[in-house]
Each structure stands twice: as structure tokens, then as C-alpha cells.
Amino acid sequence: MTLSEVQAPPLRPVPAAPEAPVALEVRGLHKRYGAQTVLHDIHLSVQSGEIYALTGPNGAGKSTLIRTVTGLAFPTSGEVRLMGRDVHGDGPRARAALGAVVEAPARFYGQFSGSRNLRMHAELAAMTPGRPRVDQARIREVLALVELTRMADRRVSEYSLGQRQRLGVASAILARPSVLILDEPTSGLDALGIGLIHRIVTDLAGQGCAVVLSTHHLREIASYAHTVGILTGGRLVDTLDLRARQAAFRFRVDDPVRAAALLERLPGVSRTSLRPPYLIAGLDSEAGVPQALAALAAGGIRVFEASPDLFDLYEYYRERVEQA
Ligand SMILES: Nc1ncnc2c1ncn2[C@@H]1O[C@H](COP(=O)(O)OP(=O)(O)OP(=O)(O)O)[C@@H](O)[C@H]1O
């Protein structure tokens, strides 16, 4: 690769500000079914504007955690707070801030149109104190967002699986939730449908909504989630901050040790490490690449290659789950 071909890193939404308020907090959550403990002492918190992806092998407890967090299941012990309110003690008011799809595809009345189903959801939601009102214009807006305008007046029984899935997301975002929780939102969707869900989730997070989703699609979420929680055997064994791994670049140079010393002096270089034959540098953004190249050239270092150092979430996950 020539230096002029240095690629931009994948686009990732603007990260939640570190000081953003905590929207979802789970403390010391245990869940038992009979003699089987399915969740062990789960602690996690998600800020407004953050996209938190929960992943783990089949049977790890993801759906149980999501059902418990949304108030559909009760914990054996521990606590869940949505926007500061206890989901199990102050349910209706806590859930006023919540939009969720906890089973895929979400349940709708097949004999009614998508639009009518959303109106019924809106009317039900309006009974919850604290929920904003949803008018017909908002229903049209969310149907357009999930690209179902053409299907709006068709019976849901005529929808494909993917269309039902998207209607589920539409109903979850209808009342502009502060916290959006989606269990496997992209399973059963085609490539364009997956991209659409990414865009919706990213836009909502950009507007300050905290998003929690469970998924098995690691490479896909690595491109847009801020945080990944790895659940295995009912334990949250790792929480990865993908933001911290965002802007790493690798440089193949003739003298990595001296190159590292040169780059460390630059403002905007947060860290360097050696991975022969590469030198890895954490930069504030890709805008720091030309400056780094100039500093290396001025120091007499020959640069053969410079490219984003993409974090391989799949490899990381595989090792982490095998160790657990
Ligand atoms: N209602 C229930 N009664 C008894 N055991 C249950 C119940 N629901 C889930 N379990 C058990 O809890 C464990 C976790 O299941 P869960 O569905 O939460 O896993 P998951 O991570 O969502 O799996 P998958 O990726 O396959 O969807 C499993 O061993 C499952 O058998």
C-alpha cells in the first residue's frame, strides 16, 4: 500500500460522553430457575448515548438478562434501575422510559395492518404514566424509518419475517424511549435490513438514547457498538470498551523501536506498542496519520505501510470464551 492509500478507519458513531448520565444500571443481579443459577452477580451500567452489545454462547443467559432488565422476569436477588427508577419496585414508571423487543419477531395482530398495530401499541403505552403521546404523524415517521411505508396498510399476516422484525423495532422506538433494549434485533434480517437497524440504533444513540442489544454477530457490532459485554455460563466475564480501541494505526517501518520513541513525543498519540513487524500507535483520530508520517520521515524512519489496526472482536471473543 502506498502512503496515499492509507484507508480511513471504519466509521463509528460519536461515542457517548464519559460524563453522560447512567441510563441503565444493573447491580448484583442473580437469577435462578429451580436449582440452576442462570445469572451470577451481574453488574453493568449503560450511559445515555451508549450502544452496549451483549454477546455470548447459546445458553449463556443473554435472553434471561434482557427479560430481567426489562422487567418481564424477576431477579432472585439484585437490582435493575432504568433512568434511576427500580424496574421491579417501580415498574410502570421505570418502564415509561423503555422501548424493547424481547422476543423476535415481536407479537402483532396478524389480521390488522402494521399501522393499526402501532396505533394499538401507542394507545396501550399512553396508559403508562409518563409516556409521551404518540400521534399518527409519529407512526408514519417510524414506519418510514424502518422502510415499511409501502406495507403500512397491509395485514401483518402478509409480512415477511424480516418485515415483522422491523415492525417490532418500530413499535419499540415509537414513544421515543430513553433506553432501547433489543434481543437479537438482526437475526432473520437480510444484509440491507441489518444495515438499516444499525443506522436506526446509531441515530438514536446520537440523540442520547442508551441502547442495549444482544447479538451473535460480532464482526458486525464491532463496527458500531461502544461497549461489548461477554456473558458466558451466566457470568459477565468481560466488558470491552471499543471506543478505547477505536483509532489505532499500525506502521510497518525499518526501525519500530526508534519510531515508537518518535511518535510518543507527538501530541495526539495516546500510546504505542510493538507487534513486529509493526509499530501500533493510538491516535486521537485518523487526522493524526499525516502528522505521524511526517514525524517519522523527519526522524529518518522509512515507512513501508500505514493502515488502521482493526480490533478483531471475533478472535478476542473466541479466546475469552475458551478461557472462561
Ligand atoms: N423459563 C426458564 N426455566 C428454566 N430454565 C430456563 C428458562 N429460561 C431459560 N432457562 C435456562 O437458562 C439458561 C440461559 O438461557 P437464555 O435463553 O437466557 O440463554 P441465551 O444466552 O439467550 O441463549 P441463546 O443464545 O441460545 O438465545 C439456559 O440454560 C436455559 O435452559
The ligand as an SDF file (V2000), in Angstrom:
LIG
                    3D

 31 33  0  0  0  0  0  0  0  0999 V2000
  -38.0650  -20.2470   31.9460 N   0  0  0  0  0  0  0  0  0  0  0  0
  -36.9680  -20.9740   32.1540 C   0  0  0  0  0  0  0  0  0  0  0  0
  -36.9980  -22.0210   33.0010 N   0  0  0  0  0  0  0  0  0  0  0  0
  -35.9000  -22.7550   33.2510 C   0  0  0  0  0  0  0  0  0  0  0  0
  -34.7010  -22.5540   32.6740 N   0  0  0  0  0  0  0  0  0  0  0  0
  -34.6060  -21.5390   31.7930 C   0  0  0  0  0  0  0  0  0  0  0  0
  -35.7340  -20.6880   31.4950 C   0  0  0  0  0  0  0  0  0  0  0  0
  -35.3300  -19.7580   30.6060 N   0  0  0  0  0  0  0  0  0  0  0  0
  -34.0160  -20.0030   30.3460 C   0  0  0  0  0  0  0  0  0  0  0  0
  -33.5920  -21.0630   31.0700 N   0  0  0  0  0  0  0  0  0  0  0  0
  -32.2280  -21.6090   31.0880 C   0  0  0  0  0  0  0  0  0  0  0  0
  -31.3500  -20.5170   31.3330 O   0  0  0  0  0  0  0  0  0  0  0  0
  -30.1480  -20.6660   30.5910 C   0  0  0  0  0  0  0  0  0  0  0  0
  -29.9040  -19.4080   29.7720 C   0  0  0  0  0  0  0  0  0  0  0  0
  -30.8680  -19.2990   28.7640 O   0  0  0  0  0  0  0  0  0  0  0  0
  -31.0200  -17.9930   27.8570 P   0  0  0  0  0  0  0  0  0  0  0  0
  -32.1710  -18.2420   26.9270 O   0  0  0  0  0  0  0  0  0  0  0  0
  -31.0750  -16.8090   28.7330 O   0  0  0  0  0  0  0  0  0  0  0  0
  -29.6310  -18.0310   27.0570 O   0  0  0  0  0  0  0  0  0  0  0  0
  -29.1740  -17.1720   25.7780 P   0  0  0  0  0  0  0  0  0  0  0  0
  -27.8100  -16.7020   26.0690 O   0  0  0  0  0  0  0  0  0  0  0  0
  -30.2030  -16.1590   25.4510 O   0  0  0  0  0  0  0  0  0  0  0  0
  -29.1320  -18.2960   24.6740 O   0  0  0  0  0  0  0  0  0  0  0  0
  -29.2950  -18.1890   23.0480 P   0  0  0  0  0  0  0  0  0  0  0  0
  -28.0560  -17.5250   22.5320 O   0  0  0  0  0  0  0  0  0  0  0  0
  -29.3800  -19.6350   22.6620 O   0  0  0  0  0  0  0  0  0  0  0  0
  -30.5640  -17.4330   22.7710 O   0  0  0  0  0  0  0  0  0  0  0  0
  -30.3110  -21.9210   29.7470 C   0  0  0  0  0  0  0  0  0  0  0  0
  -29.6510  -22.9850   30.4070 O   0  0  0  0  0  0  0  0  0  0  0  0
  -31.7980  -22.1460   29.7260 C   0  0  0  0  0  0  0  0  0  0  0  0
  -32.0900  -23.5110   29.6380 O   0  0  0  0  0  0  0  0  0  0  0  0
  1  2  1  0
  2  3  1  0
  2  7  2  0
  3  4  2  0
  4  5  1  0
  5  6  2  0
  6  7  1  0
  6 10  1  0
  7  8  1  0
  8  9  2  0
  9 10  1  0
 10 11  1  0
 11 12  1  0
 11 30  1  0
 12 13  1  0
 13 14  1  0
 13 28  1  0
 14 15  1  0
 15 16  1  0
 16 17  2  0
 16 18  1  0
 16 19  1  0
 19 20  1  0
 20 21  2  0
 20 22  1  0
 20 23  1  0
 23 24  1  0
 24 25  2  0
 24 26  1  0
 24 27  1  0
 28 29  1  0
 28 30  1  0
 30 31  1  0
M  END
$$$$
